[in-house]
């Protein structure tokens, strides 16, 4: 991870409740090229959590610049391919377009 200050980013997404198990199964084997692209684009300590009962997804990552990290991923072919496959699981379609950071207002180090 770079020595620059990291921005903590948290966001919410919504899965179709009836597709939660399929979505989880799709993440059992995340493509190595996708993992490399995320890392290369500056996505660090990236985690996803799901509330299985209703499909609420909570994402967390650390990055030097979230907008730049999102743009770097948007420019990769592997992300377009991954998102195309993942959009079927989400209420809103494209998870990339729905990924809006929550306001970070407290952190205990």
N, C-alpha and C positions, 0 to 999 in steps of 0.2 A: 504494500500500500504506500502511496506517495506520502511525503512528509508534510504536505499542505494540510490545512484545516479541513476536516471532513464535515459535510452537511449531512445531518440525519434526516432521512425521508421516510415517512410512513404514509400509506395510501390504502383505500378500501376499494374492493371490487365485489361484484355480485354474480355468483354462479347461478345457473338454473338449478334449483334444489334437486330435481330429478336426475341431474347430470354430475353431481358431486363425486360419486364413486368413479365414474368414467374419467373425470378430470384428474383425480388422484392417481388412477392407474396410468394415465398418460405421463405423469411426472415421475414414475418409477425409473424411467430411463430417459433422462433429459439428454439430448444429443450433445456429444462433446464439443461440436462446433458452436453450439448455442452457448454453452458454458464459457468457452474461450472468448466468444464475441462479447458477452456480458462483462467479463473481466477486462478485456481490452478497451471497452467503452467506459470503464471507470465505475462499474457497479461492484461495490465491496460489501461484505457481510450481508449479502442479499438473502432474505428469508421470506417465506410465505407461510401463513397460518390460515386455517379454514375452520369455520364453525359449521360442522357437518349438517346440523339440523336444518339450516336455512341457506347455506351456500355463501355466507359472508366470508370474504377473503381479506386478510390484513397482510399487506406487504411492508417490508422494512429493508432499507439499504443505507449505506453510507457512500458518499461520493463528494468529490471536490466541487462539482457543478451539475446539478440534476438536469437542467435543461440541455446542457452539452452532452451528458450521458444518454439522455433520451434520444437526442438527435443522432449521436453516433450509432446507436442501435437501429434507428429508423433507416439509416443508410446501408445496412447490411442485408444481403439476400437471405441469409439464414434466419434473421428475425422475421422477415416478411413470410417466409415459409412456415415458421413456428406459429406466428400469430394467426395465419390463415387456418391452421389446424385447431388452434385453441379457441377461436371465436365462437365455435359451435356450443361451447360450454357456458358462455357468459350471457347474462340477461341483455346487456347493451351491445353485444357483438364484439367489436375489437377491444381487447383489454388495454392496448397501448393508448387508445383515444380516451379511455375512461380513467386513466391513472392520474389523478389529481392529488397532490400532496396535502395532507392535513397540516394544520398550523401547529408548529412545535413551540410549546410555551414553557416546558419545564424539563430539566434533566438533572439527575443526581449522579455525580461522578464518583 
